[in-house]
Amino acid sequence: MPTPNQPALDFLLSRRSRPAKTLTLPVPDRPTLEVILTAAARSPDHGKLEPWRFVVLERAALVRLGALAEQRAQALGLDPDKAAKGINQFTSAHLGIVVVSAPVVSEKVPEIEQILSAGAVSLALLNAALAAGWGANWLTGWAVHDSEFMRQGLGLGDHESIAAFMPIGTETRIPPERPRPDMAAKTEWVSI
């Protein structure tokens, strides 16, 4: 019988993202972020292709991206409430990490598996930040799916996309628990 890592299992069974609007200063310093990023990079990666990368956004970069999101919202003619949500995710953050999905040409590993690897890295980043004691949240939204925003704001190539924008900081309050999936309805047991 294997020996469980009970503290790790307890963490996973109780983990909870922290709403971005509840995060404030201080934020992790560079050595702390390097540990969090290193932990995130230990994710499933069929073929060892590393089809993802990180972009760490400090405050000035977030302000710049918020201004760009505002310009893009106007150019796209977005509803003011929808526009504000995309703008605020950058302007209200003090530190953020973008996980860039960057599939590579491979005869052995389909692109979908590479995109899933970027998703795995995103979840590992979120969990590493939480395990290190920081508040974090995995966000997306209209801005991170706008190709012009990605190109102008982050210099992403045509083959790249944003898997996650993750603000990280000090949580101001612990969020209430939310409803979780009905595991009996989501699980099928096959014995033959």
N, C-alpha and C positions, 0 to 999 in steps of 0.2 A: 504494500500500500504506500503511495507517495506521501511525503511530508508536505502538508500545505503551508503556504506562506500566508498565514492568517491575517496579519496586518495589511498586506497588499489586497487580499480578497475583501476584507472589511472596507478598505478605501474604495474599491471598485463598486461594492454594493451600496455605498452611501454617497458616492461622488455626485456633485451637483454644480452645473455651470453657474457662474455669478453674473447677473445682468450687468451689461456694460455700463448702464447709467449709475450703478452703485460703486464703480471703481474710481479710485482717486490716487493721489500721491501718498507715499512714495511708490516708485516702480522698481522692479529688479535692476540691479546694476549689470554691467557687461559680463563679469565672471559668473554671476548667477544665471544670466540668460544663456551663456555658453553651455552650462550644465543642462539647462532645460532643453535647449536645441539638440544637444548630444543625445539626451534621452529620447527625444522625439524621432531622431534619425534611426533609432533601433527599431524600425518598423518593417513589416513584411514588404519585400521588394523582389519579386520574381525576376531572376536574371541579374540581380545586383546592378540594375541600370540607373538607380537614383533618379527617377523621372520627376523630380520635384526640387525646389530650392526655397530658401527663406529670404525674406526682405524684412529687416528690423526697421521700424519707423519710429523715430524720436519725435518730440513735440513739434518742432518746426516743420518737419516733413508732413505731419498730420494736418497742421494748419494749411499748408500748401495744397494738400489733397482735398481738404474741405472746400477750399476756394475753387479748385478744379471741378469738384462734384457740383458745386453751385452753378458754374458755367455750363456744365454738361446738362444739368436739370433744365436750365433755361433753353438750351439748344434743342433738347428732346421734347420740350413742352410738357413737362411732367406736372401732375397735380401737386400743389404746394405741400400737402401733408406727406406724400410719398417722397418728394424732393427733400424735405427737411429731414426725414429719417435717414436717407443716404448721406446727407451732408453731416449731420450730427454724429454719426458713428465715427467720423474722423475728427471733427472739431472738439468733441467732448473727451476724446481719449488722450492720455498722457504718454502712452507707449503702445505700439501695436506691432504685431508680426503678421506678415502676409505669407501664406504658403502658396507658392506658385506651382501649378501642375505643369510640368515640362516634359511631355512624352518624347521619347527618342525613337528613331527608326530601328526596328528590330524584327528579324524574321521569326524569332522564337516567342517573343512576348507581345501579345495583342495590346493595342492602345488602351482598351478598357481596363486591363489589369494594371497598367501604369497609372491610369487615373484613380483606380481604387487604392493604389499605393499612396498617392498624394492624400487621399481621404484618410488612410490609416495614419499617415504622418500627422495630419491635422488633429485627429483624436488623441494621438500620443502627445502632441504638443500641449493640448488642453489639459490632459491628465497630468503631465509632468509639471505644468505651472501650478495646478491645484495641489498636487502632492508636495510641491516646494513651499506651499503656504500662501500663494498668491491667488487673487481672484482673476478669473479669465472667462471669456465667452467666445464661442465660434460664431461669427457673423458672416453673412453674404449680403444680399440685397442688390438693388438695381445697379448701383455704381460699379460694383466689382464684376458685373456681367456686361458692362458697356465696353466694347472693344476700344473705343477712342479713349476712354478714361484709363484703361489698362495700359495702352500704348503711351499716351502723353504723361500720365502720372507716375508710372512705374517702369516704363521702357520695356514692356513685355513684347516678345516676338509673336508673330502670327500663329505659331503652334502652341503658345502658352496661354494659360488661363489662371484665374485665382480660385483656388480650392477653398481658402478660408482667410478671413481677416479676423485676427484675434487680439482685441485689446486686453492688456494685462496690467494689473495694478493692485492696490490695497483695497480690500472690500470694506465698505462702510456698514454693511449689515448682511447677515446670513439670510438668504432667500428662503421663503417657505417651501416645503416639499411640494412637488406637483404630482398629479396622477401618473402612475407608471403603467406600462402595458400589462394586459391580462395574459400572463404567460401560458395559461392553458389554451387560450384562443390563438396564441401565436406559435405554438409548438406542436409538431406532429412527431409521434414516436413510431418508428418503423422497425418491426422485429423480424419480419421475413421478406 
